[in-house]
């Protein structure tokens, strides 16, 4: 595979994503989770 070009215009990217029925906005980031409680125990 080789890169032929880069698409940098926002409107063009949005149009391509909508044409292939993908959401044009990225998914929301989930909040961070705390570490498992077992990892906090010390001998």
N, C-alpha and C positions, 0 to 999 in steps of 0.2 A: 504494500500500500504506500502511496506517496501523496503528499499534500500538494494540491494543485493551486488552491487559493484560500484566503481567509475572508469570511464575511464579517464586517465590522459595523455595518449600519443596523441600528436597532430595529427600524421598521421592516427591513428586509428579513431579518431573523424572525421577527414576529409573524410575518406573512408565511414564511416557510413552515414554521411550527404549526400554525393554524391550518395550513393546507394538508398536513399529514395528521391532523386531528390530535395534536399534542398541546398541552397548556403552554401558553407563552410565558407565564410567570413561574419562577422556581418555587419548589415546595418550601413551606415554612420550616425553620430549624426547630427541632424538638429541644426542650430544656435538658440541661445536663442532669445525669443521674448520680447519686452518691455511690461510693464504692460499696461492695458487699460487706456486711457486718463482720464476716469471718476474717476479712483482711485487716480489721482494726484491732483484733485481739493480740495482746503481747503476752509472752510467758512470764 
